[in-house]
Amino acid sequence: MALDSGTKTPPGMTPALVNTLQAAGYVLRKPISTTRLSELANAAGSLPEGVSRYLATSDGLDHPLLDSIWGSKEMLKPYPSNSLLPLKGDGCGNFDAVLIEPGPGFGAVVFWDHETTKAEYLIASSVPVYLELLVSTPLSERWSSDGQSHDDFLRAHDAAAASLLDDPMFRRLVGDEGRDFTLEMAPAPAPGKPLPKGAREGINPFTRERVVIMPTPKYRTPPRQ
């Protein structure tokens, strides 16, 4: 789903999901502005519908006890370099991230491991489903003592994810045999310093904070050596 400055903000998440998140203790932020959504879409190349629906409801989610789910402010700061849009960090350098690689799995949420540089496994078929499953069954509880795998859990709870798990093209992206991805945690150039070619500088309309939008190629697959 590619957006431009003239595109209206898409519909948000369902009221039922919003109520479930709030009941679980998540605090909603203000919805994303159309301008901000366009900035993120332009930086990423395109945005999956699930990401847009999430941000149109709440530009990030906070919790008094659990890790926040990132909004556009945090998504832009890490400057993803390789077809992944970070959604939540674990404090150890790993991320739940949205796959924005064109093709099977576009919009799916995967777990990216900084040590292997691979999208190790599929978490959910979309951001709204990711949030639903996050509230109903924490990730740490999706491996049972009788040996049920996380993939088995997904097949039982996320029909679209089940289809992806059976897609050979998707399996070439995600899992032990998948290809390498990178997520760079590079800081923005300091004010007054030259920006990388194609980068733009602006102001977050909500926080009045300086934002540097890195060029689109930073989100795409680097050439093979």
C-alpha positions in Angstrom: 0.0 0.0 0.0 1.9 3.1 -1.2 0.8 6.4 0.1 1.3 10.0 -1.1 0.7 13.4 0.4 -2.8 13.5 -1.1 -3.9 10.1 0.4 -6.4 10.2 3.2 -5.5 8.4 6.4 -6.8 4.8 6.1 -9.3 3.1 8.4 -8.0 2.1 11.8 -8.1 -1.1 13.7 -11.4 -2.6 14.8 -13.0 -1.4 18.0 -12.8 -4.9 19.4 -9.1 -5.0 19.1 -8.7 -1.5 20.6 -10.8 -2.5 23.6 -8.7 -5.7 24.0 -5.5 -3.7 24.0 -6.8 -1.2 26.5 -8.1 -3.9 28.7 -4.6 -5.5 28.7 -3.2 -2.2 29.9 -1.9 -0.7 26.7 -2.2 3.1 26.4 -3.0 4.5 23.0 -1.2 7.5 21.5 -2.6 10.0 19.1 -3.3 8.6 15.6 -0.7 9.4 13.0 -1.2 12.5 10.8 -1.6 12.1 7.0 1.6 14.0 6.5 3.5 11.8 8.9 2.1 8.6 7.3 3.2 9.8 3.9 6.7 10.5 5.2 7.0 7.0 6.6 5.6 5.5 3.4 8.0 7.5 1.2 10.9 6.4 3.4 9.9 2.7 3.3 8.9 2.7 -0.4 5.4 1.4 0.6 3.5 0.5 3.7 1.5 -2.6 4.3 -2.1 -2.0 5.1 -1.8 -3.5 8.6 0.9 -1.0 9.5 -1.3 1.9 8.2 -4.4 0.7 10.1 -2.4 0.4 13.3 -0.8 3.8 13.1 -4.1 5.4 12.0 -5.6 4.2 15.3 -2.6 4.8 17.6 0.9 6.0 16.5 2.5 3.6 19.0 1.3 1.8 22.1 2.7 2.2 25.6 2.4 -0.1 28.6 3.3 0.5 32.3 5.0 -2.9 32.6 5.7 -4.2 29.1 7.8 -3.0 26.2 6.2 -0.3 24.0 5.0 -1.1 20.5 6.7 1.4 18.3 5.0 4.2 16.3 6.4 6.2 13.4 8.7 8.2 15.6 10.6 5.1 16.7 10.3 3.3 13.3 12.1 6.1 11.5 14.9 6.6 14.0 16.6 3.2 13.6 16.8 3.6 9.8 16.1 0.0 8.7 18.3 -0.8 5.8 17.0 -4.0 4.4 13.3 -4.5 3.9 12.4 -4.7 7.6 10.5 -2.0 9.6 11.1 -2.3 13.3 8.0 -2.7 15.5 9.3 -3.6 19.0 12.8 -4.2 20.5 13.6 -6.7 23.2 16.5 -4.6 24.7 19.1 -7.1 23.5 19.4 -5.9 19.9 16.7 -8.1 18.5 13.4 -6.9 16.9 9.9 -7.8 16.1 9.8 -6.3 12.6 7.4 -5.9 9.7 8.5 -7.4 6.4 8.3 -4.8 3.7 10.0 -6.9 1.1 7.8 -7.0 -2.0 6.3 -10.4 -2.5 4.9 -13.2 -0.2 4.8 -12.0 3.4 4.6 -8.3 2.7 3.3 -6.9 5.9 4.0 -10.0 8.0 5.7 -9.6 11.4 8.9 -11.6 11.9 11.5 -12.0 14.7 14.9 -10.6 13.6 17.9 -11.9 15.5 20.9 -9.5 15.6 23.4 -12.4 16.0 22.3 -14.5 13.0 21.0 -11.4 11.0 18.1 -13.6 9.9 14.3 -13.3 10.2 14.3 -16.4 12.4 10.6 -17.1 12.4 7.1 -15.7 11.6 5.2 -14.1 14.4 2.0 -13.0 12.7 0.6 -12.4 9.2 0.0 -8.7 9.9 0.4 -6.0 12.6 -3.3 -6.2 13.8 -3.0 -10.0 14.2 0.3 -9.5 15.9 -1.4 -7.3 18.5 -4.3 -9.7 19.0 -1.9 -12.6 19.6 0.4 -10.5 21.8 -2.5 -9.8 24.2 -4.0 -13.3 24.1 -0.8 -15.4 24.3 2.6 -13.9 25.0 5.3 -15.1 22.7 7.2 -16.9 25.5 4.2 -19.1 26.0 3.8 -20.3 22.4 6.2 -23.3 22.9 4.5 -25.9 25.0 6.1 -28.6 27.1 4.8 -31.3 24.8 6.9 -30.0 22.0 4.3 -27.9 20.1 6.3 -25.5 17.9 5.5 -21.8 17.4 4.6 -22.6 13.8 1.9 -25.0 15.1 0.5 -22.2 17.2 0.3 -20.0 14.2 -1.4 -22.6 12.1 -4.1 -22.9 14.7 -4.6 -19.1 15.4 -3.6 -17.2 12.2 -5.0 -18.6 8.9 -3.0 -16.2 6.7 0.2 -17.1 8.6 -0.5 -20.8 8.0 -0.6 -20.1 4.2 2.7 -18.3 4.4 4.4 -21.1 6.2 3.5 -23.4 3.3 4.8 -20.9 0.7 8.2 -22.0 -0.6 9.0 -18.4 -1.6 8.3 -17.2 1.9 10.4 -19.9 3.4 13.4 -18.6 1.3 13.0 -15.4 3.3 12.2 -16.5 6.8 13.8 -19.2 8.9 17.2 -20.8 9.4 17.7 -21.2 5.6 16.4 -17.7 4.8 18.6 -14.9 3.6 20.3 -12.3 5.8 18.7 -9.0 6.7 20.2 -6.0 8.4 18.8 -3.4 10.8 21.2 -0.5 11.3 20.9 1.4 14.6 22.7 4.5 13.2 22.0 7.9 14.7 20.8 10.7 12.6 23.4 13.2 11.5 23.8 16.0 14.0 22.1 19.3 13.2 24.2 21.3 10.7 26.0 18.2 9.5 25.6 17.1 5.8 22.8 14.7 5.3 23.2 11.5 3.2 22.2 11.9 -0.5 18.4 11.7 -0.8 17.8 12.2 3.0 15.3 14.9 4.1 15.0 16.8 7.4 11.7 17.8 9.0 9.9 18.2 12.3 7.6 15.7 14.0 4.3 17.6 14.1 3.4 16.0 17.5 6.6 16.4 19.5 8.3 19.2 17.5 11.3 17.0 17.4 13.8 17.0 14.5 13.3 14.1 12.2 15.7 12.9 9.5 14.1 10.7 6.9 16.8 8.5 5.3 16.7 7.8 1.5 14.5 4.9 0.3 17.4 2.7 -0.8 18.3 2.3 2.9 15.2 0.0 3.2 16.1 -2.2 0.3 18.2 -5.2 -0.3 21.9 -4.4 -0.6 23.8 -5.9 -3.5 25.2 -9.4 -3.1 29.0 -9.4 -2.7 
